[in-house]
Amino acid sequence: MRIAVDAMGGDHAPRVNVDGAIAAAREFGITSLLVGKPAALGPMLAGAGEAGRQIEIVEATEVVEMEDPATAAIRKKRNSSIRIAANCVRDGRAAGLVSAGHTGAAMVSAKMVIGTIEGVDRPALATVLPNLSGHCLLLDVGANPEAKTSHFKEFAIMGSIYAQLAFGKPNPSIGLMSIGEEDSKGTDRTKEAFKGLKEAGLNFIGNVEGRDVFSGKVDVIVTDGFTGNVILKVSESLSEMVEQLLREEIKKTLQASVGFLLSRSAFRSFKTRLDYSEYGGAPLLGVKGCVIICHGRSSAKAVKNAIRLAAEFSRQNLATKIQSSIAELHSRDAQAQA
């Protein structure tokens, strides 16, 4: 089991990617292929001991910068770290890919180099958010700003399979993001999607609203990439604001400081539940192999957990299970139209 890591991608590359790969080797026994410039990566591995010796450097002489177009890795920078990492998965050299670099380039490389699962028209970017009952899976969160009815059904099936593996729920509930619970609410597109999801053979509970992201009412929420990305960014900003406000309030009075000391373990658990680095990154569902896309500002801890996530879902044959379920969906649709 090897995971290709885009070592040159991210705001703090390559240091955090190297450290994350070392930590994954030490804690989980996972071998990484660090794809990037050997002159930069070699010295960082030199003092890592046995863990460092488990990691292989794969040379890539170019880097897709944030100002580059998403297609740069396909058209102009074919020797970039993200492109070579995708090649490793395509060629069977690695079971999955982790990147904290240019999100668009990572998605284009995944679709064009690794390829999409047969029957999947639009791969979707999924993310796990904490809620009152544990976790909620939200997709799409950026890969498809616009989506058709058929895409919503694909998202729901892929999200259901991911939730089964990630949350251990055999029949996760699916909700469609709208502006009201009634099936008459929403745009023409969401009304169409509602009908399609009812016929998809899933545990579809109907429309959900923004408040349901954190209420614990539903396991998987399906939406288009534009809406999902807005929800994700607001959620991240909200968690950071809450943490900052708590810090400020704790410092205001001696009583609050004493209360914090007495409740330190509870505050630590609270912070852990809101910490994106605990989840590693967002899987791009619908592509062959496992592709995890991380925050650009990812820490070594986030990269480590992304590597763990990629290895875990590769072992679980996530892509194969999605392909089987998508084939069943298209078979039912064909029968219904016959």
Disulfide bonds with the S-S distance in Angstrom:
none
